[in-house]
Amino acid sequence: MKKPTLLFFFLLCSTDVFAEWVVVGFAGVNDDITQYVDQKSIQKQGNKVKIGRMLDYSKVQTFKKYSFLSSVSRHEYDCVKETTRLLDLTLYSGNMKKGDVTYSHKNIKAKAYSMKPETVDEYYFKMACHPQ
C-alpha cells in the first residue's frame, strides 16, 4: 500500500501537475504560434513578477542544433524598470510539452533587457505588471 501513496506524492510534486496553461494569444506570420501562460506560476515579489510561459508551434523550430515544437520558459519582469530576463528554458520535441526534452537550461543568469514595443515580451510584461 505504500507504493501507490508514494507514487501519488511524486506525481503531486512534479513541476506541472498544478500548471494551468491558458491561451493568451497567437503570433507568427500566420498565427502559427500559440502563446500560453501558467496562471498558477505567477509570483509577485515587490516590483518583480515571475511568470511561466509556453509557446506551441505548428512547424518544427530549431535552436542551435535542437529541434522542438513547444517551449516552456520562466521569465522575470521588473515592473518599475520595465525590463525582463529569462530564468529557465525547456524545449520539447512535441506539441504541448509532449515528447522528449530536447534542450533544458535552468537557473539561467541572463541579463535583464528592455522590451521592444509590440513584441511577445511586451505583451507578457503588460499582463504581468499591469493586469486588467
Backbone as JSON, one array per atom type, in Angstrom:
{
  "sequence": "MKKPTLLFFFLLCSTDVFAEWVVVGFAGVNDDITQYVDQKSIQKQGNKVKIGRMLDYSKVQTFKKYSFLSSVSRHEYDCVKETTRLLDLTLYSGNMKKGDVTYSHKNIKAKAYSMKPETVDEYYFKMACHPQ",
  "N": [[0.82, -1.2, 0.0], [2.11, 1.18, 0.41], [3.49, 1.9, -1.89], [1.64, 2.93, -3.96], [0.81, 5.27, -2.61], [3.22, 6.64, -2.34], [3.86, 6.99, -5.05], [1.73, 8.64, -5.83], [2.35, 10.91, -4.28], [4.78, 11.72, -5.5], [3.85, 12.33, -8.06], [2.22, 14.51, -7.48], [4.16, 16.33, -6.71], [5.53, 16.84, -9.0], [6.63, 19.16, -11.52], [4.6, 20.3, -13.21], [2.08, 19.44, -12.46], [0.21, 21.04, -11.25], [-0.02, 23.05, -13.08], [-1.66, 25.53, -14.97], [-2.35, 26.04, -17.92], [-3.18, 28.63, -20.04], [-4.51, 29.92, -22.98], [-3.22, 32.85, -24.37], [-2.81, 34.27, -26.63], [-1.86, 34.62, -30.12], [0.85, 34.25, -32.43], [3.33, 34.93, -34.95], [3.72, 34.7, -38.53], [1.46, 33.55, -39.76], [-0.22, 33.3, -37.59], [0.77, 31.01, -36.37], [1.88, 30.27, -34.0], [1.01, 29.44, -30.82], [0.39, 31.09, -27.85], [0.84, 30.67, -24.39], [0.1, 31.05, -20.89], [1.01, 30.15, -17.61], [-1.1, 30.43, -15.22], [-1.0, 29.76, -12.54], [1.63, 29.95, -11.96], [2.43, 32.52, -11.58], [4.21, 34.81, -9.74], [4.48, 37.39, -7.56], [6.81, 39.67, -6.29], [7.58, 42.3, -4.58], [8.57, 44.77, -6.83], [8.85, 43.02, -8.87], [7.87, 40.39, -11.08], [7.4, 36.98, -11.61], [6.82, 34.67, -14.2], [5.39, 31.85, -15.84], [5.71, 30.69, -19.14], [4.48, 29.32, -22.22], [5.19, 28.39, -25.5], [3.7, 27.17, -28.38], [4.23, 25.55, -31.34], [3.3, 25.3, -34.82], [4.94, 24.28, -36.73], [8.09, 22.57, -36.91], [10.7, 23.92, -34.97], [14.02, 25.31, -34.66], [16.68, 25.57, -32.42], [19.9, 26.42, -31.94], [21.31, 23.36, -32.28], [19.05, 21.96, -31.68], [15.85, 20.6, -32.14], [12.38, 21.43, -31.95], [8.88, 21.53, -30.93], [7.47, 22.77, -28.99], [7.97, 25.15, -26.37], [8.88, 25.85, -23.05], [9.15, 28.36, -20.71], [10.48, 30.42, -18.08], [10.14, 33.64, -16.9], [11.32, 36.76, -15.59], [9.92, 39.79, -14.73], [10.58, 43.2, -14.35], [8.69, 45.53, -13.04], [9.01, 48.25, -12.57], [11.45, 49.13, -13.72], [10.89, 48.27, -16.22], [11.86, 45.94, -17.56], [12.94, 42.66, -18.64], [13.97, 39.27, -17.97], [15.29, 36.1, -18.85], [14.77, 33.13, -17.07], [14.55, 30.29, -16.99], [14.55, 27.64, -19.43], [13.02, 25.21, -21.44], [12.9, 22.88, -24.03], [10.71, 20.99, -26.1], [10.13, 18.01, -28.0], [7.61, 17.52, -29.0], [4.24, 18.86, -29.42], [2.65, 20.94, -26.95], [4.25, 20.32, -24.66], [4.76, 17.64, -24.98], [6.39, 14.54, -25.83], [9.97, 14.18, -26.17], [12.37, 15.87, -24.06], [14.34, 18.15, -25.59], [16.16, 20.09, -25.07], [17.34, 21.76, -22.19], [17.7, 24.28, -19.82], [18.27, 25.43, -16.74], [17.99, 27.95, -14.18], [19.12, 30.21, -15.49], [21.44, 32.75, -15.99], [20.78, 35.2, -17.2], [21.06, 38.55, -18.43], [19.04, 41.36, -17.64], [16.81, 42.96, -19.93], [15.43, 45.66, -21.88], [12.13, 45.69, -23.18], [11.11, 45.44, -26.58], [8.77, 47.45, -28.36], [5.5, 46.17, -29.08], [6.01, 43.37, -29.08], [6.25, 39.86, -28.18], [7.4, 39.72, -25.66], [6.78, 42.28, -24.6], [4.03, 42.06, -24.49], [3.61, 40.0, -22.55], [4.84, 41.3, -20.42], [3.08, 43.44, -19.94], [0.84, 41.96, -19.17], [1.8, 40.75, -16.84], [2.63, 42.9, -15.22], [0.72, 44.92, -15.4], [-2.06, 43.98, -15.03], [-5.37, 43.66, -16.24]],
  "CA": [[0.0, 0.0, 0.0], [2.96, 2.35, 0.45], [3.93, 2.28, -3.23], [0.73, 3.88, -4.61], [0.84, 6.53, -1.89], [4.48, 7.28, -2.71], [3.72, 7.4, -6.44], [0.83, 9.79, -5.83], [3.1, 12.03, -3.74], [5.73, 12.18, -6.52], [3.07, 12.96, -9.12], [1.81, 15.82, -7.0], [5.3, 17.21, -6.6], [6.14, 17.13, -10.3], [6.57, 20.59, -11.77], [3.44, 20.85, -13.9], [0.82, 18.85, -12.06], [-0.72, 22.11, -10.92], [0.03, 24.08, -14.11], [-2.93, 25.89, -15.57], [-1.98, 26.74, -19.15], [-4.29, 29.35, -20.63], [-4.14, 30.61, -24.22], [-3.27, 34.3, -24.23], [-2.68, 34.91, -27.93], [-1.24, 33.93, -31.25], [1.93, 35.03, -33.03], [3.85, 34.36, -36.18], [3.18, 35.25, -39.79], [0.11, 33.01, -39.97], [-0.72, 32.94, -36.26], [1.13, 29.6, -36.22], [2.44, 30.07, -32.67], [0.02, 29.67, -29.78], [1.05, 31.54, -26.63], [0.15, 30.29, -23.16], [0.67, 31.45, -19.61], [0.61, 29.31, -16.49], [-1.62, 31.38, -14.23], [-0.62, 29.36, -11.19], [3.07, 30.18, -11.77], [2.69, 33.95, -11.41], [4.67, 35.14, -8.39], [4.87, 38.79, -7.44], [7.64, 39.96, -5.13], [7.96, 43.7, -4.73], [8.34, 45.3, -8.17], [9.17, 41.98, -9.85], [6.89, 39.33, -11.28], [7.88, 35.81, -12.36], [5.69, 34.07, -14.9], [5.68, 30.72, -16.72], [5.16, 30.86, -20.49], [4.68, 28.23, -23.17], [4.92, 28.67, -26.91], [3.42, 25.94, -29.08], [4.45, 25.86, -32.76], [2.69, 24.38, -35.78], [6.03, 23.7, -37.52], [9.3, 22.32, -36.12], [11.63, 25.04, -34.81], [15.38, 24.89, -34.32], [17.5, 26.45, -31.58], [21.22, 25.79, -32.03], [21.1, 22.1, -33.01], [17.91, 21.3, -31.06], [14.55, 20.78, -32.79], [11.3, 21.42, -30.96], [7.55, 22.01, -31.3], [6.96, 23.61, -27.9], [8.98, 25.64, -25.43], [8.38, 26.34, -21.76], [10.16, 29.23, -20.13], [10.09, 31.23, -16.93], [10.73, 34.97, -17.06], [11.12, 37.71, -14.5], [9.66, 41.15, -15.22], [10.73, 44.29, -13.4], [7.6, 46.43, -13.41], [9.45, 49.64, -12.46], [12.49, 49.36, -14.73], [10.33, 47.8, -17.48], [12.81, 45.0, -18.16], [12.68, 41.23, -18.45], [15.11, 38.38, -18.13], [14.97, 34.69, -18.93], [15.24, 32.37, -15.92], [14.61, 28.87, -17.34], [14.05, 27.31, -20.76], [12.99, 23.8, -21.79], [12.34, 22.64, -25.36], [10.11, 19.66, -26.22], [10.03, 17.55, -29.38], [6.2, 17.5, -29.39], [3.38, 19.98, -29.02], [2.09, 20.98, -25.59], [5.17, 19.67, -23.74], [4.77, 16.19, -25.18], [7.61, 14.06, -26.47], [11.22, 14.25, -25.41], [13.03, 17.15, -23.79], [15.49, 18.22, -26.49], [17.1, 21.05, -24.5], [16.88, 22.33, -20.94], [18.67, 25.1, -19.09], [17.64, 26.01, -15.55], [18.74, 28.99, -13.47], [19.89, 30.99, -16.46], [21.92, 34.02, -15.42], [20.65, 36.18, -18.27], [20.93, 39.95, -18.05], [17.74, 41.96, -17.94], [16.81, 43.85, -21.08], [14.17, 46.37, -22.14], [11.32, 45.08, -24.22], [10.79, 46.21, -27.78], [7.32, 47.61, -28.49], [4.7, 45.25, -29.89], [6.62, 42.05, -29.14], [5.72, 38.9, -27.22], [7.89, 40.14, -24.34], [6.0, 43.42, -24.12], [2.69, 41.56, -24.19], [3.67, 39.33, -21.26], [5.17, 42.32, -19.42], [1.83, 44.14, -19.6], [-0.01, 41.03, -18.45], [2.37, 40.52, -15.51], [2.77, 44.12, -14.42], [-0.46, 45.79, -15.49], [-3.23, 43.15, -15.35], [-6.62, 44.45, -16.35]],
  "C": [[0.85, 1.26, 0.0], [3.36, 2.82, -0.94], [2.95, 3.23, -3.92], [0.72, 5.24, -3.93], [2.09, 7.32, -2.27], [4.41, 7.8, -4.14], [2.84, 8.64, -6.54], [1.54, 11.04, -5.34], [4.06, 12.6, -4.79], [5.0, 12.84, -7.68], [2.62, 14.36, -8.71], [2.95, 16.81, -6.97], [5.96, 17.51, -7.94], [5.79, 18.54, -10.71], [5.26, 21.09, -12.37], [2.12, 20.19, -13.54], [-0.21, 19.94, -11.82], [-0.73, 23.22, -11.97], [-1.36, 24.3, -14.7], [-2.64, 26.72, -16.81], [-3.22, 27.33, -19.8], [-3.79, 30.07, -21.88], [-4.28, 32.1, -24.01], [-3.1, 35.01, -25.57], [-2.0, 34.03, -28.95], [-0.18, 34.85, -31.84], [2.37, 34.33, -34.3], [3.15, 34.94, -37.39], [1.74, 34.8, -40.01], [-0.55, 32.61, -38.66], [-0.43, 31.47, -35.97], [1.84, 29.29, -34.9], [1.35, 30.4, -31.66], [0.78, 29.99, -28.49], [0.19, 31.21, -25.41], [0.85, 30.93, -21.96], [0.16, 30.46, -18.57], [0.19, 30.24, -15.37], [-1.19, 31.03, -12.81], [0.86, 29.64, -10.91], [3.39, 31.64, -11.45], [3.01, 34.24, -9.94], [5.13, 36.59, -8.38], [5.66, 38.98, -6.16], [8.17, 41.37, -5.31], [7.6, 44.2, -6.11], [8.55, 44.25, -9.26], [8.1, 40.91, -9.87], [7.54, 38.22, -12.08], [6.66, 35.12, -12.96], [6.17, 32.93, -15.8], [4.97, 30.9, -18.06], [5.39, 29.59, -21.3], [4.34, 28.73, -24.56], [4.77, 27.33, -27.61], [3.4, 26.25, -30.58], [3.77, 24.84, -33.67], [3.74, 23.7, -36.66], [7.26, 23.57, -36.62], [10.21, 23.54, -36.15], [13.01, 24.48, -34.48], [16.06, 25.98, -33.5], [18.84, 25.75, -31.45], [21.02, 24.51, -32.83], [19.86, 21.34, -32.52], [16.62, 21.63, -31.79], [13.45, 20.67, -31.74], [9.99, 21.92, -31.57], [6.9, 22.83, -30.18], [8.11, 23.98, -26.97], [8.28, 26.15, -24.18], [9.49, 27.16, -21.14], [9.58, 29.95, -18.92], [10.84, 32.54, -17.06], [10.45, 35.79, -15.81], [10.97, 39.09, -15.12], [9.84, 42.13, -14.09], [9.74, 45.36, -13.82], [7.98, 47.9, -13.33], [10.46, 49.97, -13.57], [12.03, 48.98, -16.14], [11.34, 46.94, -18.26], [12.34, 43.57, -17.92], [13.99, 40.46, -18.54], [14.62, 36.95, -18.09], [15.58, 33.96, -17.74], [15.46, 30.89, -16.25], [14.06, 28.67, -18.74], [14.14, 25.8, -20.97], [12.29, 23.67, -23.14], [11.87, 21.19, -25.45], [9.95, 19.3, -27.7], [8.59, 17.55, -29.9], [5.46, 18.74, -28.95], [2.93, 19.82, -27.58], [2.91, 20.17, -24.59], [5.17, 18.15, -23.84], [6.09, 15.81, -25.85], [8.8, 14.22, -25.56], [11.64, 15.69, -25.14], [14.27, 17.17, -24.69], [16.56, 19.18, -25.98], [16.51, 21.57, -23.2], [18.01, 23.09, -20.27], [17.92, 25.78, -17.96], [18.57, 27.04, -14.93], [19.67, 29.77, -14.4], [20.24, 32.33, -15.83], [21.88, 35.13, -16.49], [20.54, 37.59, -17.69], [19.54, 40.45, -18.43], [17.88, 42.89, -19.14], [15.45, 44.5, -21.23], [13.43, 45.69, -23.28], [11.13, 46.01, -25.4], [9.27, 46.31, -27.87], [6.71, 46.56, -29.42], [5.37, 43.9, -30.12], [5.94, 41.14, -28.12], [6.15, 39.3, -25.81], [7.08, 41.29, -23.77], [4.59, 42.97, -23.72], [2.66, 40.9, -22.82], [4.0, 40.31, -20.13], [3.88, 43.03, -18.98], [0.9, 43.24, -18.79], [0.47, 40.84, -17.02], [2.3, 41.76, -14.63], [1.55, 45.03, -14.4], [-1.7, 44.98, -15.86], [-4.49, 44.0, -15.34], [-7.76, 43.76, -15.7]]
}
